[in-house]
Amino acid sequence: MKNIQMDSAIARQTDREQLIEEFRRVRKYTETLCAPLSVDDYQIQSIAQSSPPKWHIAHVTWFFEAFVLLDFDDHYECFDGRYDYLFNSYYYTHGKMHPRPDRGLLSRPTVEQIYRYRHSVDLAMERLMSDISASRWEALAFRVTLGLNHEQQHQELLLMDIKHNFSVNPLKPAYRDDLSETTKPGRAVAWVERTGGIYEIGSAEQGFAYDNETPRHKVLLRDHLLADRFVTNGEYLAFVEDGAYRQPALWLADGWARIQSEDWRAPLYWQSDGEWVQFTLGGLRPLEADEPVCHLNYFEADAYARWAGKRLPTEAELESMLADIPVTGHFADRERLHPEPAGENGQWFGDLWAWTASPYAAYPGFKPLAGSMGEYNGKFMSNQIVLKGGSCVTPPGHTRASYRNFFYPDERWAFTGLRLAEDM
């Protein structure tokens, strides 16, 4: 028994050291993403859905202060009590918040002050993780792990928002000048035959998962085909040049209404003055035909599928396929920050989040986390669509087959793409 107890103590200490190191790694990566920015870039909020970079880095810090330090450290004193209002996002059970569309108006606190706040919280977090008693470690470790996954989501949001911020500038500046361009050719699509039957989807409880990935449950699928890669720019350009944005029969009613009100004629970041180009995090570049078409909303993905005589995959179809594939692909660590043509083994994880045909809704028996953490996912299960797979700006390790991303069907600034499916 003594050896078992000693081994358990060693394991707990190892877990503690690993979590502290992971905390440092994730927090450092956020600051690495912000390193190319000038101080003026931190302030911009180009659309109501996005946030200024400095708000992101303050908000993820606020999360650790509000939901970890104040809950687990009896002696912690807030860096600045006013920040609780400024950097709360949507946790109504926690308190009031500054209006989301007005985050770009917050010239104060300054970037320098926000970094001081961030580093102060980091020091307090490391002390807490090092000193907390073994009896409280498990609860703390879960909350810290949730906070780190939350920060990784904001790392992707940072790049989405920076791209949109820069795109509205007539100078079309690059976020980074050293991002590589496409170097490999594309290839024809291959179709994967999938036999229908009873499948299980949802988290298998191996490692971290969000509450919306639970509980694991059975679904019935019909025989179907899945495209092994995304639709490309060249394929989507044919849709554009066929006048699809002027054909109401191809579009869901809400999508057609947005086309009329917003005058959409092509995907976000495409523009033409005789030759098609697209805006990227590396600035304006020629539209490469073999690259996956990027920044489509659900309406555009659905309309293209209808035009092509296909359909979008369901969440269960795509998740059950992803569950049999290693989580490897083109993520943010490839230092390209733009989707690339499919390789020989297909295109499943990474590059782009794939729209599904499935509404974002609760799984049978779903129960949100208790308290304010229950606001993280469950309350958004209305009028949004599920996406799967991760993208070229997703931090590596931050996706899995059961991961349920979700966006409203009209939103285009995320790194979203289109995979086709077909009934057999």
C-alpha positions in Angstrom: 0.0 0.0 0.0 2.8 2.4 0.8 4.3 2.0 -2.7 0.9 2.6 -4.3 0.5 5.8 -2.3 4.0 7.0 -3.2 3.4 6.2 -6.9 0.1 8.2 -6.8 1.9 11.1 -5.2 4.6 11.0 -7.9 1.9 10.9 -10.6 0.0 13.9 -9.1 3.3 15.9 -8.9 4.0 14.9 -12.6 0.5 16.0 -13.6 1.0 19.3 -11.8 4.3 20.0 -13.5 2.9 19.1 -16.9 -0.1 21.4 -16.4 2.1 24.3 -15.3 4.3 23.8 -18.4 1.2 23.6 -20.7 -0.1 26.8 -19.1 3.2 28.6 -19.9 3.2 27.2 -23.5 -0.4 28.3 -24.3 0.0 31.7 -22.7 3.2 32.3 -24.6 1.7 31.3 -27.9 -1.0 34.0 -27.6 1.7 36.6 -27.2 3.6 35.1 -30.1 0.6 35.6 -32.3 0.4 39.2 -31.3 4.1 39.9 -31.8 3.7 41.0 -35.5 1.1 43.7 -34.5 1.9 47.4 -34.0 0.3 49.1 -31.1 -2.3 50.6 -33.4 -3.4 47.2 -34.6 -4.4 46.1 -31.1 -7.3 48.5 -31.1 -9.2 47.7 -34.3 -12.7 46.0 -34.3 -13.9 45.9 -38.0 -17.2 44.1 -37.4 -19.5 43.5 -34.4 -18.8 39.8 -34.4 -15.1 40.3 -33.9 -13.0 41.8 -31.1 -9.9 43.9 -30.9 -6.7 41.9 -30.3 -6.1 43.6 -27.0 -9.6 42.7 -25.8 -8.8 39.0 -26.7 -5.6 38.9 -24.6 -7.3 40.6 -21.7 -10.4 38.4 -21.9 -8.6 35.1 -21.7 -6.6 36.5 -18.8 -9.9 37.6 -17.1 -11.2 34.1 -17.5 -8.3 32.8 -15.3 -8.8 35.6 -12.8 -12.6 35.3 -12.5 -13.0 31.5 -12.7 -9.8 30.1 -11.3 -8.0 32.6 -9.0 -11.1 34.0 -7.3 -12.6 30.5 -6.9 -9.5 28.7 -5.7 -7.2 31.3 -4.1 -8.7 32.7 -0.9 -6.0 35.4 -0.7 -6.1 36.6 -4.3 -6.9 40.3 -4.9 -8.0 41.5 -8.3 -5.5 43.4 -10.5 -8.3 46.0 -11.2 -11.9 45.3 -10.2 -13.2 47.4 -13.1 -11.8 44.8 -15.6 -14.5 42.4 -14.6 -17.0 44.5 -16.5 -14.8 45.3 -19.4 -13.6 41.8 -20.2 -16.5 39.6 -19.3 -17.9 38.2 -22.6 -21.2 36.5 -22.2 -21.3 35.1 -18.6 -24.6 36.7 -17.4 -24.6 34.5 -14.3 -21.3 36.1 -13.4 -22.1 39.7 -13.9 -22.7 42.6 -16.3 -20.4 43.3 -19.3 -19.4 46.0 -21.8 -21.4 45.8 -25.0 -19.7 43.5 -27.6 -20.0 45.9 -30.6 -18.3 48.7 -28.5 -15.1 46.8 -27.6 -13.1 48.7 -30.2 -13.9 52.0 -28.4 -11.9 50.9 -25.3 -8.7 52.9 -25.8 -8.0 52.4 -22.2 -6.7 50.3 -20.6 -3.7 50.6 -22.9 -1.9 47.7 -24.5 0.9 48.1 -22.0 -1.5 48.0 -19.1 -3.2 44.9 -20.4 0.1 43.1 -20.7 0.9 44.0 -17.1 -2.5 42.6 -16.1 -1.8 39.4 -18.1 1.6 38.9 -16.6 0.4 39.5 -13.0 -2.3 36.9 -13.4 0.2 34.5 -14.9 2.4 34.8 -11.8 -0.6 34.3 -9.5 -1.7 31.3 -11.5 1.7 29.6 -11.3 1.8 30.1 -7.5 -1.7 28.7 -7.2 -0.9 25.6 -9.3 2.3 25.0 -7.4 0.9 25.5 -3.9 -2.7 24.2 -3.9 -3.4 21.1 -1.7 -3.7 17.7 -3.2 -7.3 17.5 -2.2 -8.2 20.5 -4.4 -5.9 19.7 -7.2 -8.3 17.7 -9.4 -11.0 20.4 -9.4 -8.3 23.1 -10.1 -6.7 21.1 -12.9 -10.1 20.7 -14.7 -10.8 24.5 -14.5 -7.3 25.4 -15.7 -7.6 22.9 -18.5 -10.9 24.4 -19.5 -9.3 27.9 -19.4 -6.4 26.7 -21.6 -8.8 25.3 -24.2 -10.7 28.5 -24.0 -7.6 30.5 -24.7 -6.7 28.2 -27.7 -10.2 29.0 -29.2 -9.3 32.7 -28.8 -5.9 32.1 -30.5 -7.9 31.1 -33.6 -10.3 34.0 -33.2 -7.4 36.4 -32.9 -6.2 35.3 -36.4 -9.7 35.5 -37.8 -10.3 38.9 -36.4 -6.8 40.3 -37.4 -7.4 39.1 -41.0 -10.8 40.9 -41.2 -9.3 44.0 -39.5 -6.5 44.2 -42.1 -8.9 43.4 -45.0 -10.9 46.6 -44.6 -7.8 48.7 -44.8 -7.4 50.1 -48.4 -3.6 49.4 -48.1 -4.4 45.6 -47.7 -1.5 45.2 -45.3 -0.1 41.8 -44.5 -0.2 40.5 -40.9 3.1 38.7 -41.7 5.2 39.0 -44.8 7.0 35.6 -44.3 4.0 33.3 -44.8 4.6 30.6 -47.4 2.5 30.3 -50.6 1.1 27.1 -52.3 3.9 24.8 -53.4 2.1 21.6 -54.2 -0.4 20.9 -57.0 -4.0 19.9 -56.4 -5.7 16.6 -57.4 -9.0 15.2 -58.4 -11.5 14.5 -55.7 -12.0 10.9 -54.5 -15.2 9.6 -53.0 -15.2 7.4 -49.9 -18.0 4.8 -49.8 -19.5 4.5 -46.3 -21.9 1.8 -45.2 -24.9 2.8 -43.2 -25.8 1.4 -39.8 -25.5 2.2 -36.1 -22.6 4.4 -35.1 -21.6 6.1 -31.9 -20.7 9.8 -31.8 -19.7 12.1 -29.0 -16.8 12.1 -26.7 -15.3 8.8 -25.6 -14.0 10.4 -22.4 -10.3 10.0 -23.3 -8.7 13.3 -22.5 -10.4 16.7 -22.4 -13.7 17.4 -24.1 -16.3 20.2 -23.9 -19.6 19.5 -22.3 -21.4 19.9 -25.7 -19.5 16.8 -27.0 -21.4 14.6 -24.4 -23.0 12.2 -23.9 -21.8 9.7 -26.3 -24.7 8.1 -28.1 -25.9 6.0 -31.0 -27.0 7.3 -34.4 -28.4 5.7 -37.5 -26.7 6.5 -40.8 -27.7 5.6 -44.3 -25.2 4.5 -47.0 -23.4 7.6 -48.4 -20.4 9.0 -50.1 -18.0 11.6 -48.7 -15.6 13.7 -50.7 -12.0 13.2 -49.5 -11.1 16.9 -49.9 -12.6 20.3 -49.9 -14.1 22.1 -52.9 -11.4 24.2 -54.5 -11.2 27.8 -55.6 -11.3 26.7 -59.2 -14.4 24.6 -58.7 -16.2 27.4 -56.8 -15.2 30.0 -59.4 -17.2 28.0 -62.0 -20.2 28.4 -59.6 -19.6 32.1 -59.4 -19.1 32.5 -63.2 -22.3 30.5 -63.8 -24.2 33.4 -62.2 -25.1 31.4 -59.1 -25.3 34.6 -56.9 -28.1 35.8 -59.2 -30.1 32.6 -59.1 -32.6 32.5 -56.3 -33.5 28.9 -56.9 -30.1 27.8 -55.5 -30.4 29.5 -52.2 -32.2 29.1 -48.9 -34.5 32.0 -48.3 -32.4 33.7 -45.6 -29.3 33.3 -47.7 -31.0 34.9 -50.7 -32.2 37.8 -48.5 -28.6 38.4 -47.4 -27.3 38.3 -51.0 -29.8 41.1 -51.8 -29.0 43.2 -48.7 -25.2 42.7 -48.7 -24.7 42.4 -52.5 -22.6 39.3 -52.2 -21.1 38.2 -55.6 -18.2 36.0 -54.5 -16.7 34.6 -51.2 -15.4 37.0 -48.6 -11.9 38.3 -49.4 -12.2 37.6 -53.2 -11.9 40.6 -55.5 -11.5 41.0 -59.2 -10.2 43.8 -61.5 -9.8 41.6 -64.5 -8.0 38.9 -62.5 -9.2 37.3 -59.3 -7.2 37.8 -56.2 -7.9 37.1 -52.5 -6.8 38.7 -49.3 -4.8 36.5 -47.0 -2.9 37.0 -43.7 0.1 37.4 -46.1 -1.7 40.2 -48.0 -3.3 40.2 -51.4 -2.4 37.1 -53.5 -3.5 35.6 -56.8 -6.5 33.2 -56.5 -4.9 29.7 -56.7 -7.3 27.3 -58.4 -6.2 24.2 -56.5 -6.5 25.7 -53.0 -9.7 25.0 -51.0 -12.2 27.8 -51.2 -12.2 29.6 -47.9 -14.5 31.9 -45.8 -17.8 30.5 -47.1 -20.8 30.8 -45.0 -23.4 28.0 -44.6 -25.7 29.5 -47.2 -22.9 29.6 -49.8 -21.8 26.0 -49.0 -25.4 24.7 -49.2 -26.0 26.6 -52.5 -22.9 25.2 -54.1 -23.8 21.7 -53.1 -27.2 22.1 -54.6 -25.7 23.5 -57.8 -23.3 20.6 -58.0 -26.1 18.0 -57.5 -24.7 16.9 -54.1 -25.3 17.8 -50.5 -23.5 18.7 -47.3 -22.5 15.9 -44.9 -24.3 15.6 -41.6 -22.5 16.0 -38.4 -22.8 12.3 -37.6 -21.5 11.3 -41.1 -18.5 13.4 -40.8 -17.7 12.7 -37.2 -17.9 8.9 -37.7 -15.5 9.2 -40.6 -13.1 11.4 -38.6 -13.1 9.0 -35.7 -11.2 6.4 -37.8 -8.5 8.9 -39.0 -5.4 10.2 -37.1 -5.7 13.8 -36.0 -3.0 15.0 -38.4 -3.3 17.8 -41.0 -2.6 21.4 -41.7 -2.9 23.4 -38.5 -1.5 26.7 -37.3 2.0 25.3 -36.6 2.6 24.9 -40.4 3.3 28.7 -40.5 1.2 29.2 -43.5 -2.1 30.4 -42.0 -4.0 29.6 -45.2 -5.5 26.4 -46.6 -3.5 24.3 -49.1 -4.3 21.7 -51.7 -5.2 18.2 -50.6 -2.4 15.6 -50.3 -2.5 12.0 -51.3 -4.2 10.8 -48.1 -7.1 13.2 -48.4 -8.0 16.3 -46.4 -9.8 15.5 -43.2 -8.4 17.4 -40.2 -7.0 21.0 -40.6 -7.1 23.4 -43.5 -10.7 24.5 -43.0 -13.6 23.9 -40.7 -16.1 21.9 -42.8 -19.8 23.0 -42.7 -22.2 20.2 -42.0 -25.9 20.1 -42.6 -26.7 19.7 -38.9 -28.0 22.3 -36.6 -26.1 22.9 -33.4 -28.3 21.2 -30.8 -28.0 19.2 -27.6 -27.2 15.6 -27.7 -29.8 13.2 -26.0 -29.2 13.5 -22.3 -26.9 16.5 -22.5 -26.3 18.4 -19.2 -24.2 21.6 -19.2 -21.6 22.2 -16.6 -22.7 23.6 -13.3 -22.6 27.3 -12.6 -21.2 30.0 -14.9 -19.3 27.3 -16.8 -22.6 26.0 -18.0 -22.9 29.2 -20.2 -19.9 28.2 -22.2 -21.7 26.1 -24.9 -25.2 25.1 -24.0 -27.0 28.5 -24.3 -25.8 28.8 -27.9 -27.7 25.8 -29.1 -30.1 27.8 -31.2 -29.9 28.9 -34.9 -26.3 27.8 -35.4 -24.7 25.1 -37.6 -22.1 22.5 -36.6 -18.6 22.5 -38.3 -16.0 19.8 -37.9 -12.3 19.2 -38.3 -10.2 22.2 -37.4 -8.5 24.7 -39.7 -5.1 26.1 -40.7 -5.3 28.6 -37.9 -6.4 26.1 -35.2 -3.6 25.4 -32.7 -2.3 21.9 -33.0 -3.9 19.5 -30.5 -7.1 21.6 -30.3 -9.4 19.5 -32.4 -10.7 15.9 -32.4 -13.4 13.9 -34.1 -16.0 14.8 -31.5 -15.2 18.6 -31.4 -18.3 20.6 -32.2 -17.5 24.1 -33.6 -20.5 26.2 -34.4 -21.3 29.5 -36.3 -24.4 31.3 -37.5 -25.2 30.4 -41.1 -24.5 33.9 -42.4 -21.0 34.3 -40.9 -18.1 34.3 -43.3 -15.0 35.6 -41.4 -14.1 32.2 -39.9 -11.8 29.8 -41.8 -14.7 27.7 -43.1 -14.9 25.5 -46.2 -17.0 23.1 -48.1 -16.9 19.3 -48.3 -19.5 17.4 -50.4 -21.5 14.3 -49.6 -24.0 12.2 -51.6 -26.5 9.5 -50.9 -25.7 6.0 -52.3 
